[in-house]
Structure formats: structure tokens, C-alpha cells
Amino acid sequence: MADRIAVMNHGVVVQIGSPQDIYDRPADMHVAGFIGSPPMSFLRFKSSLAPGQSSVQLNGEAIRVPPLRQGVVEGELALGVRPEHVRISDLAKCAVRCSASSTWAPCRS
């Protein structure tokens, strides 16, 4: 396997890096949805986010994310979720909770 790869979208290079770097820190939603098997899933929501915020609200539940470097004004956002990071935490209520790894951050949809 290569130590550096390039991901293209419609003939344009979107991201170049090591396979692990691209997997952990995709440049955009195209890369996040393209890399991985199964690929990253997206949870869409409307919100604004403040710099340093370490959780997002989805359906009334707080989902932990790494502290955000930049704020985001009110709008349509998407949180990328890798299947291996989803945990079922309350079997009695069948609630699915997930927490983001240190490399995830919301992506603008």
C-alpha cells in the first residue's frame, strides 16, 4: 500500500496525505464518504457552534466532539460518524449514542 495517496472529485485533487491521515481527518464530506469500508455516515442537523465547543446537540442528546477550533454560524451542518465509533449505551431504551474520536469535527453539508 502507498504511504501517500490523493483523493480526487470530478478530476480535482481534494486531499493528499497518508491513508491514516485521510481516514482520520478527511478534508470534506466527499473524502469522508469515499474513504473507509463501510464509509462514514453523516448525521445532519441545524445549529451554530462556538469556538472551543466540545459537544453538539442531536435530537436532544449531547454528542461529544473534539473542541472546535473555529465557530460556525447558524446553518445546516453534518457530523461525520465512523461505524466503529458507535456504541449502544442503553439497551433498555434501545438508544444509540456515539462519541467522536479526537479527529472528528462537524462538516458543512
C-alpha positions in Angstrom: 0.0 0.0 0.0 1.2 3.5 -0.7 2.4 5.8 2.0 0.7 8.8 0.4 -2.5 8.9 -1.6 -4.5 11.5 -3.4 -8.3 11.7 -3.4 -10.0 13.3 -6.4 -13.5 14.5 -7.0 -14.6 15.3 -10.6 -10.9 15.5 -11.8 -9.8 17.8 -8.9 -7.4 16.7 -6.2 -9.3 17.3 -2.9 -6.8 15.8 -0.4 -3.3 14.3 -0.4 -1.9 12.5 2.6 -1.2 9.2 4.3 -4.0 6.7 4.3 -4.4 7.1 8.1 -4.4 10.9 7.9 -7.1 11.0 5.2 -9.2 8.4 7.1 -8.9 10.3 10.4 -9.1 13.9 9.1 -10.9 14.0 5.8 -10.8 17.4 4.0 -14.5 17.3 3.1 -17.7 15.2 3.0 -16.7 13.7 -0.3 -13.5 12.3 1.1 -15.1 11.2 4.3 -17.8 9.3 2.4 -15.4 7.8 -0.1 -12.7 6.5 2.3 -13.5 3.6 4.6 -15.5 0.4 4.4 -18.2 1.0 5.3 -17.8 4.7 4.6 -18.5 7.4 7.1 -22.2 8.2 7.8 -23.5 11.7 8.3 -25.9 13.0 10.9 -27.4 16.2 9.6 -28.6 19.0 12.0 -29.1 22.7 12.2 -27.1 24.6 14.7 -24.5 27.2 15.4 -21.2 26.2 17.1 -18.9 28.3 19.2 -15.1 28.1 19.2 -14.0 25.6 21.9 -17.4 23.9 22.0 -17.0 20.2 22.8 -20.4 18.8 22.1 -23.3 19.1 19.6 -27.0 18.6 20.2 -28.7 16.0 18.0 -32.3 15.1 18.7 -31.9 16.4 22.3 -28.8 14.4 23.0 -25.3 15.9 23.6 -22.7 14.2 21.4 -19.1 14.8 22.4 -16.8 16.1 19.7 -13.2 17.4 19.9 -13.1 21.1 21.0 -13.8 23.1 17.8 -11.1 25.4 16.6 -13.5 27.7 14.7 -17.1 28.7 15.3 -19.8 28.1 12.8 -22.8 30.4 12.3 -26.3 29.0 12.3 -26.9 26.7 9.4 -27.1 23.2 8.0 -24.3 21.0 9.4 -23.3 17.4 9.3 -21.4 15.3 11.9 -19.4 12.5 10.4 -19.7 9.2 12.3 -17.5 6.2 11.6 -19.4 2.9 12.3 -16.6 1.6 14.6 -17.2 4.6 16.9 -20.9 3.9 17.5 -21.8 2.3 20.9 -25.1 1.1 22.1 -25.2 2.5 25.7 -28.7 1.8 26.9 -30.2 -1.5 25.8 -33.4 -1.0 27.8 -34.3 2.1 25.8 -32.5 1.0 22.6 -30.8 4.3 22.5 -27.7 4.6 20.3 -25.1 7.1 21.5 -21.9 7.9 19.8 -18.9 9.9 20.7 -16.5 11.4 18.3 -12.8 10.5 18.2 -10.2 13.2 18.6 -10.0 13.6 14.8 -13.7 14.3 14.0 -15.4 17.6 13.6 -18.6 18.8 12.1 -18.5 19.3 8.3 -20.7 21.8 6.5 -23.2 20.0 4.3 
